[in-house]
Amino acid sequence: MISNLPPTISATTDTKEFFDKFFTNQVSFPANEIDAAVGFFMKRGFDLESARSTAIVLLNQSRIDGVQVFQLLDTMKSLTDVQLSQIVAQVLNAYREKTSILGYRIAPVVNLYETRNILV
């Protein structure tokens, strides 16, 4: 039906469109899922741009795995900052080129008393 009134858009039906990592395929997600994911990462200390890009990667992965993004975010709420950083690095590495990966290092704990007493 044609009308002079502006179209009404509700938050449940509004979608936002993004491109995949090579800017060839356009992907779209409901606005409430994007806002929830971006808000989750911003609350955990990410800046806006990194929260957006991490949220899009997470939304793509949840769509591939067939998991609701809200269920995934609820699971991630109980993680510490270190655990969240490790999971984000793993997910982002899945979407990066194989020549460039993100990493983290956990320093081994060495008991100096025992090392001092070892003879070679």
N, C-alpha and C positions, 0 to 999 in steps of 0.2 A: 504494500500500500504506500503510495507516495504522499509525503507530508512535508510541510515547511519546518517542522520542529526538528531539532537536532536528535540524532539517534541516542537512545539510552544504552549505556554500557554498564553492566554490573561487574563486580569484582570476580564473580565465579565464572563468567563467560569470557572475560577479557583475556587475550593471549598476547604474548610478546614473542617476537621472532628474532632469532640469532643465526649466525652461520657456524658451521662446524670448523674444525681447526684449519682446513685448507680453503675456506671461503667458497666452497663449491655447493654444498648442500645447505639449504635453509632449514633450520629446526625451530619448532615453536612449542612453548610450554604455557600452561595457565599462569596468569600473573600472580595468583596467591602462592603458588609453589616457588616461583622465582623470588618473590618478596620474602618468604619464610627462609629460604636457603641463604639469601644475601644477608638478611637480618641475623641469622644464626652466626655466620662467620664474622660479621661486623661486631657482634656482641663478644666474640672470642678474641678481638684485638686485631682483626684484619682491616686494612684500609679498604675504601670503597671499590677501587678497581680490582684488587686482588680478590676481594670477596665475590665480586661479580663473576670473574673468570673461574674461580674455584667452584662457585655454585653452578655454573653452566656445565662444567665437566662432571660434577656430581649428578646433576639432573640427567645428562646424557647416559651416564653409567647406570643410574637407577632405572631408566627406561629400558636399557639393554638387558639388565638383570631381571626386570619385571617386578621391582620392589617399589612400593609407594615412597615418595621422597619424605613425607612426614614421618613415616615409620623409621626411615634411615636417620633422620635428624634427631628423633627421640632416642635412638640407640646411641648416637654420638654425644648426647648431652652429658652422659656419665663419664666421658673420657677426660683425662687430664690434658693439659696443654701439650705435653711431650707426646702422649699417645695420639692426640689429634694431629700434630705436626707430622708424625710418622705415617699416619693413614693418608693425609693429604698428599704427602710426597709420593706415596705408592700410587695413588689414583692419578696424580698429575704425570707421573712417569709412564703410565699406561697410554697417555695421550701425546707424549712427546716423541720426537724422532729418536731412534735408537743411538744416534751419535751423541746425544746430549741428554743426560739424566740428572735429576736432583738427588742428593744423598744426605745422609746424616751419619755420624760416627758416634759410637758408644765406646768410650775409653775403657780398656780392661782394668780391672782392679787387681793390683799386685800387692801381695803381702811382703813388705820389705824384710821382715824378720826371717821369713823362710828363704828368701832369695839370698840373703847374706850367708846362710849356712850351707849352701850347696857348693860342693867342690867339683871341679871339672878335671 
